Amino acid sequence: MTTNLTPRDWEALSAYLDGQLAPKEQQLLEARMRSRADLRAAMEELRRTRAVLRAHLEVRAPRNFTLTPEMAGVRPRSRPTVAFFPALRLTSAISSLLFVLVALSELLIGGRLALPMAAGEPQREAMSEAAPQEPVLEPSAAPAMAVEAPAAEEVEATPQPVAKAVEAPTPSLGLELAQPIVIETETVELPPFAGGMGGGDGADETQLDEEALSQMAPIATATPLPTLTFTPQPSPSPTVMEQPTAPAPDRARFARFPEWTVLRWVEITLAIVGLSTGLLAIILHRRGRS
Amino acid sequence: MDEAALISDARQGDLNAFNRLILAYQDLVYAQAYRMMGEPEAAEDATQEAFISAFRSIRSYRGGSFRAWLLRIVTNACYDELRRRKRRPTTPLEPMDAEDEEIESPHWLADPSESPEDRTERLELDQAIQNCLEDLPPDFRSVVVLVDIQGFDYIEAAEVIKKPVGTVKSRLSRARLRLRDCLQGWWELIPAQFRLVNEGKP
């Protein structure tokens, strides 16, 4: 019955079945179907055929087809970074342990050093108090001091800056100091002296020395180097300068300063390494898990 | 996560994202392969090969229907296999049961809720339809599977086969005509609701 249909008829019927005909073509085909039984029969056969196919058993995948990295030809992403995790963890642990050890050792060493230092302060105070009472400078040794008449003459001659280096102790001074002391006096501008050069009697010189001393005293006291004080002595050349003494505690502190710095830097370095490697290990561990 | 985000991640090489897409589309892709190949094992091979090929070439995906893009890959894989078989004809092996008897339909097609009689009729109808599909040329077969079994519209089917919509329309009508002729002898297997079709508008 449907053998008289052309391929175009079948195509139009198939498209009409799926609603894919243009409105004009659809109206034309519907008009033809109303007048032709073979078109209606062909349409019914196509409808049944499509219904059978659409009611066909649904096929489901028998298994999962997900890909492994090997199948996809990709490398696991986190492997190289995860491999560093044990090394970072070990580094962090060792750094932390070393940090604790260094900190403890510094506390112990610092405590031992602090005791002699604390004990040394009263000793130095007592020493500075006892210094004026003791005959620190022998009267006979006074001329041997750097501050002596010729120096005074230089002061008298030109108001030049006075920069003297006095090394103490010397056996002639009778000072018993453990370390050689370098005393640096400040540069002092002295006013021009009214008296004549090299002239004058002893009273004038004494007056001059007292004036010079009175001018230099504030300078000496301004320097915070406290320990040894040279007091004026009744001597033929009574020029006495109050000299700053050797800063023995400062030297001890400066001597310990490099050690303190090294320990501090070691502590800081260990802390940074320990924290950074620990944080990095945590981040890598979390990435590896995700 | 939506499909666009998964596709974007997969384009960056994220295999987990692509595997989630596989889980969403593996039934569709496998059904296409099975209807094209007619054998479960060959359909599995084609499906797996299609997904591997899709992952490796996902950078070439330029938008549009992702399922159409996937089905084009698996359809092409089936074409290749069918051409290869045409050059080297082989006898397909049916699945064997415990008594070394051939299994006409694999166990995963079984529906435990149906009676043995219904299951037999259904399997016979399924096999009849599959045989008729296999008698079609691959180009016709792919279109009728896409439209009448997978439910694609003409435009999406045209996207899968990379042909104009007119070609889809033409191939579909000719495929339906051939299937009608093939299924003439199997009408007694068709359920009654499909036989009692009223005439009229679609």
Contacts between the chains, C-beta under 8 A, distances in Angstrom:
chain1	res1	chain2	res2	distance
A	7	B	173	7.4
A	7	B	174	7.1
A	10	B	173	4.8
A	10	B	174	7.3
A	10	B	176	7.8
A	10	B	177	5.4
A	11	B	169	6.1
A	11	B	170	5.8
A	11	B	173	4.1
A	11	B	174	7.9
A	13	B	173	7.3
A	14	B	169	7.1
A	14	B	172	5.7
A	14	B	173	3.6
A	14	B	176	5.6
A	15	B	169	5.3
A	15	B	173	7.2
A	16	B	202	6.7
A	17	B	202	5.3
A	18	B	147	7.2
A	18	B	153	7.9
A	18	B	154	7.1
A	18	B	172	7.9
A	18	B	202	7.4
A	19	B	202	6.1
A	20	B	154	5.5
A	20	B	169	6.5
A	30	B	201	7.9
A	40	B	199	5.8
A	43	B	199	7.2
A	44	B	197	6.3
A	44	B	199	5.7
A	45	B	180	5.2
A	46	B	176	5.6
A	46	B	177	7.9
A	46	B	180	6.7
A	47	B	197	5.3
A	47	B	202	7.4
A	48	B	190	7.4
A	48	B	194	6.1
A	48	B	195	6.9
A	48	B	197	5.6
A	49	B	176	5.5
A	49	B	179	5.4
A	49	B	180	4.6
A	49	B	183	6.4
A	50	B	148	5.4
A	50	B	176	6.7
A	51	B	194	4.5
A	51	B	197	6.6
A	52	B	125	7.7
A	52	B	129	6.8
A	52	B	183	6.6
A	52	B	190	5.5
A	52	B	194	5.6
A	53	B	129	6.8
A	53	B	144	7.1
A	53	B	148	4.0
A	53	B	149	5.7
A	53	B	179	7.1
A	54	B	148	6.0
A	54	B	149	7.1
A	54	B	151	7.5
A	55	B	191	7.2
A	55	B	194	6.2
A	56	B	126	6.7
A	56	B	129	5.7
A	56	B	149	5.9
A	57	B	109	6.6
A	57	B	122	6.4
A	57	B	126	5.0
A	58	B	31	7.4
A	59	B	27	7.4
A	59	B	30	6.6
A	59	B	31	4.1
A	59	B	34	5.2
A	59	B	35	7.4
A	59	B	109	7.6
A	60	B	27	5.1
A	60	B	30	7.4
A	60	B	31	7.7
A	60	B	108	7.0
A	61	B	26	4.4
A	61	B	27	5.0
A	61	B	29	7.8
A	61	B	30	4.1
A	61	B	47	7.2
A	62	B	30	7.5
A	62	B	40	6.6
A	62	B	44	6.8
A	62	B	106	7.1
A	62	B	108	4.6
A	63	B	44	7.4
A	64	B	22	7.6
A	64	B	23	6.8
A	64	B	26	6.8
A	65	B	22	5.5
A	65	B	26	4.8
A	65	B	29	7.7
A	65	B	30	7.4
A	65	B	44	7.9
A	65	B	47	5.5
A	65	B	48	5.5
A	65	B	51	5.3
A	66	B	19	4.1
A	66	B	22	5.2
A	66	B	23	6.6
A	67	B	15	6.2
A	67	B	18	6.9
A	67	B	19	6.1
A	67	B	22	7.0
A	67	B	51	6.2
A	67	B	52	6.4
A	67	B	55	6.0
A	69	B	15	6.3
A	71	B	48	7.9
A	71	B	52	5.9
A	72	B	15	5.5
A	72	B	18	7.7
A	72	B	52	6.6
A	72	B	55	5.1
A	72	B	56	7.3
A	73	B	56	6.9
A	74	B	13	6.4
A	74	B	15	5.9
